[in-house]
Amino acid sequence: MESNLKVKYFDELFKVFTNQKEGWYAFYSDYTTGKVWWCEEIVEYLGLTDQVMDEAEALSEYISLIHPDDREQFISESIRMKAGEIDKLNLPYRIMNKDGKYVTVSTYSKMLREDGEPVFYAGIVVNYEKSNLVDATTGLYTTTMMMEKMNEYNANAKPYFIMLLSIRDFASINNNYGYMEGNRALRVIADIMMLNRNGADVYKLEGTKFAMLRAFEEGDEELKTFGSKEFENIRNRLLKGIEIKGRNVVVDIFGGGVYTDDASIMPDTVYTSVLFALAKAKDNTSATTLNVFNQTLLVRDSQRLSLYNAIRESIMDECQGFFMVYQPIIGRGSGKLVAMEALLRWYGDEYGQIFPGTFIEWLEKDPIFFDLGSWIIRKSLEDAKKIIKVIPDFKVNINLAYPQLGRDDFELELKKIVEESGVPPRNIRLELTERCKLLDVNLLRQKLKFIQDMGMQTSLDDFGTGYSSINLLFDLPVNQIKIDRSFIQDIDKEEPKKVMLKAIVDCARILGAHVCVEGLETREMVDYVCDNFDITSMQGYYYSKPIMLEDFLDNMHKWM
């Protein structure tokens, strides 16, 4: 085929490929001419130099964009293909797009030869950020496809069972053997699940979670017993170990399941329930069996589950129904307004106003919580700007939950939100709750260091509610601790509390941290705490309950 005809032919072929699915990018290399042709979409997405390039130039530029941890394997596999050891490539890796963000892709390609020599090399690069139907690492369908199938079963009144499985301490595999070996381990685990699925469909969800979904005929009693045996078989197989870099590595799993033959229970509610069942299994580190959240519980708790589902849908609808209220923080020395704490609320027509204590623990188990956490930060900063204009040193305290801090993209998301808000970092103080102790202390230290390096302050909330608070104060770089209201109650009558609070305040001062006392409800409580302890600031109903921003602005004169 003449060169110009090849170009025209493959240009048309590119259009066929790239028009089929968003995020599918075709490419072609002709070794007889030494040229590489990229489709326009990948040139634009990655910011490549040109659509037609010399082979060496194209390979060098493309490899330079691959994540350093993945580059060696990509080069090795490419060399093997050109040498004729393999003729197909199916390789997941991370690559940097033109915006400087690493995304996961896979190259699916084929080498054509004549007399043993490479002649043509063509394939597609699948961008899994654009195409969210197939998992890049395992090749399994993702949550999107699973939810479609659950909706189909529900529409046809088909009974079904869903089981979620996750891997305990998978981070140690990545840490000890590297990201690429971790990906290989996930593929092996996926294969083991496929061999033990007993007719179920297997899906790869976010993180290290997998799902099994199977429909049943009406009245089939296996619906109520399915899952336990399959879970046991998979767990026993993984406990025998899988090979990683020549070593036998034992893998343990935990799991949660739900079965339903009630078409009135929506799939989103079922999914929220199975996430909760999985979270309970994770908390029970001695559990060796599947934790089943059965239909009896689904029906019994249908009103509560309906509330959780409504809240979840609100998050997906750009956090409609959520709003922020603010409580003033008063400086001890000046007696004037120095900060405010941002607190979340939700309102639904069927439920009225709901406080976060009702749903946060449940919602923290759901990956969608990260979107809500980002909204809270964004909205709080938007509102704080109105006060910072009046009080330049004013600070807004915003609560962070442990699922936010545990995310790999937390730092990138936080930096983006703060930069877009225009609020100076020095006016922001991010609070960690007691539940953050669920995270590894080294990870917490790293996240707090990042926050402080950006110029923001850090705070430990709910201090005094557990012994772990004391450990966190010594282990973590914090600028403020907030003494929980339960610790302050009756402190004037309880000598142990007095001694403990004085020790905490002295310790905080030595470590360079300020102390804010929460839960102050009367003038007598304020006077007692201020007269007896070297605290920095105060917060409580004596000054104001949490109120809407408009009311906060109207009442600022009372605190200034």
KAFEN-V389784 format. One record per run of one state. SS is the DSSP state (hx for helix, st for strand, lp for the rest). FROM is the first residue (numbers start at 1). TO is the last residue. If there is no record, write none. Layout:
# KAFEN-V389784
ss,from,to
SS,FROM,TO
SS,FROM,TO
This chain:
# KAFEN-V389784
ss,from,to
lp,1,2
hx,3,20
lp,21,23
st,24,30
lp,31,34
st,35,38
lp,39,39
hx,40,46
lp,47,51
st,52,54
hx,55,65
st,66,66
lp,67,67
hx,68,83
lp,84,87
st,88,96
lp,97,101
st,102,114
lp,115,116
st,117,127
lp,128,133
st,134,134
lp,135,140
st,141,141
lp,142,142
hx,143,155
lp,156,158
st,159,167
lp,168,170
hx,171,177
lp,178,178
hx,179,195
lp,196,200
st,201,204
lp,205,209
st,210,216
lp,217,221
hx,222,225
lp,226,227
hx,228,239
lp,240,241
st,242,244
lp,245,246
st,247,249
lp,250,252
st,253,260
lp,261,266
hx,267,283
lp,284,290
st,291,292
lp,293,294
hx,295,300
lp,301,301
hx,302,316
lp,317,321
st,322,331
lp,332,336
st,337,348
lp,349,351
st,352,355
hx,356,358
lp,359,359
hx,360,363
lp,364,368
hx,369,388
lp,389,394
st,395,400
lp,401,401
hx,402,405
lp,406,409
hx,410,421
lp,422,424
hx,425,427
st,428,432
lp,433,433
hx,434,438
lp,439,440
hx,441,453
lp,454,456
st,457,463
lp,464,466
hx,467,475
lp,476,479
st,480,483
lp,484,484
hx,485,488
lp,489,494
hx,495,510
lp,511,513
st,514,517
lp,518,522
hx,523,532
lp,533,536
st,537,538
lp,539,546
st,547,547
lp,548,548
hx,549,559
lp,560,560
